[in-house]
């Protein structure tokens, strides 16, 4: 897999747990098929939506194998390997390789606030030494405690098997400079979904974001919309993405609201795994009001 293969709609699939905290494999397969039907070009296992913090290496490997068996070559499979320690990340790399993941998604060391330049580079040196799999960087300042700079991203791109980045900076100045300097050298995938359509016009290749699962516009049509002159369909999709993102990120503990929203549209997302509690009835009512406002159908 290379940078040209990373484009379009790359959803981070939820991991469906039952009330006992067990993975519901049949439900996972149903959601995987739903995402392919929405036009996914690759599907990410053990991302934030998948409650990566609650999945051990064996569970990640099992989900990758299940995804590969379900995909049957229709889409590649990405797996998250972010962790505070290099030992944990390498265990995830091993599980990904054993089970056929096509590409790996990695933040710098998580929860190690403001990692130094040397610590940041050392982490990716060790990851690259351990695998030949292509890497997608993940810049999430909220979870890392700091943001990659454009210079740091370029250094990692030049010295490692990096094919892209999931860019979750909420500063559009940053997105603009990243796309201007590196948009032709790597696949820049938008994170915050209210940036999806504007970022396409500036050279983004796709998105790994939460919200397109619910919009009227098919996620697979967003690239064409984002690179065309804005029209009524563009504006409607952008408003839906913006309001959905605000509501989902501001309701309950992530990803309880996302799972509740998926359940409302008929997808078997189950409940979050401990320590996250399910969305309350008040949370669900808030999601329903937002769906009503946006004209999104639910059961």
N, C-alpha and C positions, 0 to 999 in steps of 0.2 A: 504494500500500500504506500502511495506517495502523496505529495501535497495536492495533486490534481484529483485524487480519489476522495479527498475530504471536502465535501461541499454540501450545500442544501440543508435539508432538515435532518439533524442528528439528535434525536430525543434521548434524554437520560431516563430510562424506564424505571418506574416504581417497583420496589420489591414487595409483593403482596404477602403480608403476614396474617395469620389468624390470631385469635385472642390468646392463644398459648405461645405466641411468638414463633410459630413454625412457618416455614416458607410454603406457600400454596403453589405448587408447580403448575397445575392445570391453569390456574388464574394467570400465572406469569406468561404461559404460552398464549392465552387469549389476548393479553395486553400487547404482547410482541406482534401478533398478527394484526391487531388494530393499528399499531404504529406503522407497520408496512403498508397497510391500506391507506394511511394518511400521506404516504409518499416518502417515508424515511429512507435515507440513502446509507445510513449506518445507525446502529443502536448501541447506546452506552450502558453497560452494566456497572453497578456500584459507583454511580455518581451521587450527587447530593440527593436527588430525587429517590434514589435507590437505598437511602440510609446507609451509606458506605461505612459510617462509624459503627454500625451494628452488625456488619458482616465480617466473618473471619475469612481466612484464605481459602479454606475448603469450601465454604458456601459460595464465595465468589467464583471459584473454579467450577462448581456444580452449575451455577447459573450461566456461565459462559458456555459450558458444554450443552446445556439445554437450549440456549440461544442458537448455537451453531447447528444443532440438530433440527431446530425449528426453521431456521433461515434457509437451510439447504442451498446455500450459495446466493440467495437473493440479495442479501445485504451483508457487509462485513460487521464484525462485532468489536466494539471498543470496551476496555475494562479499566476502571479507576484503580490506581495504585498509590494514591496519596496516603501518607501516614506521618506521625511525628518522628518515628525512628527509621533508620535505614533498614534495620532488620525486618521490620514489619513490611516496608515497601518491597523488599527483595522477596519476602514470602509471597506477596501478592503477584509479583512478576513471575515467580515459579508457577503459581496456580494458573496464571494467564497463559503461559507457554504450554503447560501440560494439557490444557483444554482447548487450545486453538484460537485464542484471541488474536485479532488481526492488528490491533493498534492499542497503545496504552495512553491513559490520561493521567497526568501528574501535576499537582501543585508542588511548589517547594515544600520543605518540611512544615507541616501544619502545626499550629499552636506554639511554635517556637517564635516568639514575637520579634520582629525586626531582625531576622537573620542577617548576619554580615555578608558582605560580598564573597568572602572566602567560604563561608558555610554554605551559601547558596550554590556556588559553583561546585563545591565538593559533593553536594548531594547528587547533582546531575552527572558528575563524573562517575560516581559509583553506580548509578542506575544504568548509564550507558555501557559501563564495563560488564554489566551483568546480563545484558540482552541485546539482540539485534533487532528487536521489534521497533517499529517507528514510534516516536513519542509525540503526543500533543500536550503542550504546556497548558496549565490552568492557572490563570491569574485571578484570584478571588481575594481581594484585600480584606473583606469581612471575615474570612476564615483563616487567612494567613497572618493577619496582624500587620501587614505591610503590602505594598504593591510592587510588582516588577516594574522597572523602568523600561523605556523603549531600548535604551542602550543594553540593559541586561538581557532583554529578550533577543536582541540581535546577536549578542555574544553566545547565548545558548544555541541559537539557530546555527551559527557558524561552526560550532565545535561538537555538536551532537546530532543524532539522527532525529531531529525535530522536523515535523512536517506541517505543524500548525499550532494554533493557540486558541483555547476557549478564553475569550477576553471578557471578564466580568467587572471591570472597572466601571463605576457609574458616572464617570467624568467623560463627557463627549469630546472635550478638548483632547484627552488622552487617546481616545479611539481615533480621532482625526489624524493625529501625528503618527500613531502606530500604522494605520492603513497607508498613509502617504509614504512612509519610509520602507515598510516591510510587506505591504499588501501583495506585491508581485513575487516575493521570495518565499512566502509561506501562506498557508490557508488560515486566514483570520476568521474565526467563528464567533459570532456575537453571543454574549451571555444575557444581559438584561433585555427582556423581549420588547421593551418600548424603543430600543435602538435598532431592532432588526431591519425594518424597511429603510430608514435613513442610512444605515451602514452599508447596505447593498450598493447604494448609489456612489459610495466612496471607495468601493472595492472589496468589501467583505465577501467571502465565498459562501457563507452559510451561517447556521446558528445552532448552538447547543443551549436551548432555552426552555423555560417553563411558561406555558400559556397557549402556544399554537395548537395544542390538543383540542382546544375548545372553540376556536374561531370559526366564523363562517367561511373565510377564505382557506382553502386547503394549504397546509404548510408547504407542500411541494410547488405551489403557485407563487410563493412569496418572493422568490428570487426575480422572477419576471416582473412582478409588481414593483419591486424595489428599484429596478433599473429602468423602469418606464416613467413616463410623465405621471405624476400623482393624479388620480381621479377619485371618484366617489368610493369605489371599492377599496382603493389604497387607504383613504382616510378612515373608512369604517374599520378596516383591519387594524390600522394603527391605534385607533381609539380602543378597540376591543383588547388588543395586546397590552396597552398602557393600563387600562382600568383593571384587567385581570391580574396583571403583575402587582399592582398596588394592593389589591385585595388579598391575593394569595400570600404575599410576603408579609402582610400586616395582620394576619389572622392565625391564631393558635401558634404552636411550635412547629417549625418545619420538619417534615412535610405533611403534618396532619391535615392542613387545609387542602393541600394538593390531592391527597388520598380521598378526602371527603368529596371533593369536586369530581374526581374520576368516578367514584361510586355513584354520584348523582346522575352521571351521563351513561350509567349502565356498565361500567368497567369494574371488574372485581379486584380493586386495589387493596382491599382488606383494611387493616388498622396499622398504625405505627408500632414499632418494636420498642420495648422498654429502653431508655427512660422517657420516651416521648409518649404523651397521652393522646388518645383520639380527640378529634374535634368535638366540642360540646354542641348541644342542640342550638345554642345561641350562635355559635360559629357557623353551623350548617345553614341556619336561617339567613345569616349575613351573605353567605355564598349564593344562596337562592335569590336574594334581592339583587345581587350584582348580575347574576345570570338573567333575571327578569329585565333589568335595566338595559342589558346588552342584547336581548332577544335570543339568548342561548337556551335551547330546550333541555329539559332534565326530567327525571322520573320522580 
